[in-house]
Amino acid sequence: MSNVTVIDAKRGLSPRAFDRSGSGANDPVIKARLTMLLDKAAGRGADGILELALKEEFAGKTAVVSSFGAESAVLLHMVAQIDPSTPILFLNTGKLFGETLRYKDRLQDELGLADVRSLAPTREARDTLDPDGALWSKSTDACCNFRKVVPLARALAPFEAQITGRKRFQTRERSTMQPVEYFDGRFRFNPLWQWSLQELEAYNEAHKLPHHPLVDDGYPSIGCMPCTRRVQAGEDYRAGRWADSEKDECGIHLTDGGGI
């Protein structure tokens, strides 16, 4: 993957709500706690930030959202070392690559993840909104909303904190993210915020973690099968996601327009 640019090249779009640092932290009490959490996170590595969320501040009140995608193994391995019973929320949209589903099963087994929750739209939603399964070809936003946004919002509701696998190198907006932020009613921890792609690869190798099988086949960013293509040499890191359109998010990271 050395020929793939790892900075988002899509321009002309306003920063996504999920990538606005500290979005939603307007209450003085929330601001004060966020400042405290940032102070505690300062100088900690990824495992220390995870300890802060899982063992210190939000024990039993934190979930990890994982796509089990190209870079997921590192974060999941770290979580498993600290608390393998941590809830892992996985969006099984019904449109994923078979390789992703098998990779999820393999990682869950090898890492000993005890609480992986597969989320999906209800049968009623599928029958009403996408009876023929082709909504993605008519409106990707509508498809993502009922297959991802709604199920994840329902699953996250009981939790006070969320752990993400976001990194600064992934997009221009994310280049200023902090290790702890506040978003849409809960704190979010970004333990890998400063990691590079090279560091992720080195960690994978050091711990002999299995790679997502599609990475070596030209997919550095992996989503649903109908809306993901291979990335060519020199293309943007996420060029294969919703290619030839301005869409760059599935919606689970947005607060406007029905996001969580």
N, C-alpha and C positions, 0 to 999 in steps of 0.2 A: 504493500500500500504506500510505498515511499513516493510514488508519483502523483498522489492525490493531495490537492491543497486542502488544508484543514480549517480554513477560515471561511465562513459563510459569505458568498459573493452576491447574494440577492440584495438589491438596493431599491430605494424608493419606497420602502415600507416603513411605517412607524414601528418603534420598538414594541415587541410583543409584551403583553401585560406580565407574563410569567418572568420576563427578563428585565423588568424594571426593579432595580434593587430596592428591597424594603417595601414593595408595593403593598398598601393597605395598612401600614403601621402608623396610623394617625392618632390613636388614643394615647394619652400621656403614659398610662400604665403599661401599655404594650411597648411603647418606645423605650421606657425605662428598662423593661425586662430584656428587650432586644439588645440594648446597650450592654447590659450585664452579661448576656450570652456571648456577645462578640468579644467582650473582655476575657471571658473564660476560654473562648476558642482560640484567642491569640497565641501564636507560637505552637499550637498543637498540630500534629500530623493528622492524617486521615483517620487513623484508628482512635486518636484522642478525641476528635470531633464526634466520632460515633459513640465513644464512651460517654461523652457529655450528654448526648441525646438518649441513649438506650439505658444507661446505668445511673446517671446523675439527675438530670432535670426532668425527663419525661419517661421514666421507667414504666413499662406497661401501657404507655399512651402514644406510642410511636409506630408508624408503619413505613415500610419501604415500598416505593412504586418501581417496579422493574419490568422492562420490556423483554428481558432475557435476550437482548440483542448483542450487537458486535462487541460492546465494551462492558457488558453487565457482570462478567465473572469476577472482576476485581472487587467491586463493591460487595457483591454477594458473599465472596470468600471472607472478606473482612467482617461482615455482619455475622457470619456463621461462627467465626472465632470468638466473638463477644457474646452473642446470644442467638443460638440457632433457632429458638422459638419465636423470634421476631416475625410478626406478620409481613409477608411479602405479597403485594397486590399485583397480579398479572392480568392484563387485559387480553382475554382470548376472544378476539373480535369475530371469529368464524371466517376470517379472510387471511389468516397468517400463512406463511410458508410452512410446509410440513417440517422443514429443517428446524424452524424455530420451536415448534412444539416438541420435537424430539430432543433438542438442545435443552429446553426447560426441564424435561424429565431427567436428563442426564445430570445437569447441574444440581437439581434438587436432591438427587440420590447421592452424588459424589460429595457434596458439601454438607449433607445432613440437614438441610433446611426443613424444619418440622411444621411450618405453617404457611405454605404457599397457597394463596387463594386465587383461583381462576375466576375472573369476572366476565360477564357476558350480558348482552341485552336480554330482556325477558322475551318469552315466546310471543306474548301479546304485542310487544314492540316490533318484533321481526315481522309478524303477520300483518301488522298495520302499516308500518313504514317501509318495509322492504320485502314484500311477499315473494318477489322473483329473484332476490339476491343480487340485483344489478344496480342498486342505488348509487354505488360508487361511480358508475359511468355517467350518471345524470347530475349528481351533486355530491362532490366529495365532502363538502362541509356538513351536509345533512347526514351522510353516512357516518362520518367520524363522530358526530354529535351523539347519535343514538347507540353506536357501537362502543364508544370510548368515554365520552364526557359524562353521560348520564350514569353508566354503571360505576365509574370511578368516584363520582361525587357521592353516590350512595355508600360505597365502601369506605370512603375516607371520613365520613361524617362523625364516627365515634372517636376519632383520634385528635390529639392536641398538637402533634408534630408529625412531620413527614421528612423522610430522608430521600434525597435525589442523587442521581449519578451525573448531574450536570457538571461541565468543565468549561473553563474560560476559553479554551482554544476552539470550541465548537462553533460559535457564531460571534459576530461583532458585538451584538447586544450583551452576550454573556461575558464578554471580556472584562467587565467591571463588577461582576458578581462578588458577593461576600460569602464567607463560610456559613453564616447564619443570616437568614432573612425572615420576613414575615409576609405571608401571602394568603389572602382570602380566608382569614379566620384561624390560621394555624402557623406555627413556626416551621420553617423548612431548613434543613441542614444539608450543606453541600460539601461533604468531606473530601471530594476529589477536585475541588474548585481550581486548584493550581496545577493539577497534574497535566503532563503533556502526553501525547499519543505514544511517544517513545517510553515514557515511564510506565504507562499501562502495559505495553508489550513486554517490558522487562519484568514487571510483577507477574504477568501471566507465565512467563518462562521460568522464573525463579520458583514459583509454586506449582508448576506443571499443570496449570488449569486448562481445561479443554477449550478450544476456540470454536466460535460459531462457524459451522461448515460453510456458510455463504460468504464469509469474509474473504477467503482465498479465491472465491469465484467472482470477485469484483463488487461486493456490496459492503462498503464501509459503514453505511447507515441503513438499518433494516426495519421496514415497517410491514404493512399489509402487502400481500402478493400483487393485487391488481394495480397498486399505486407506487410500486418500487421497481426501479430498473438498475442495471449495472452502472457503475461510474467509470468513465473513461479516463485514461491518463491525463493529468492536468486539469481535470474538472474539479469543481467545488466538492467538498466533503459530503454535502447533502444534496448534490445535484440529482441523485437518483430518486429522491422523494418528491412525489407529485411533479414530475419533470414537465417542463414546458408550461408551467403555470406559476403564478405568484404565491400560491399556497406554500407555506413552510412550516405549519403547525397543524396538528390534528384537532386542536381545540381544548385539550385537557389542561393547557397552560394559560388559557385566556379567561378573563373575567367578563369581558364585554360579549354581548350577543349570545348569552346563554351558557357561558363557560362556568366552571365550578368556582 
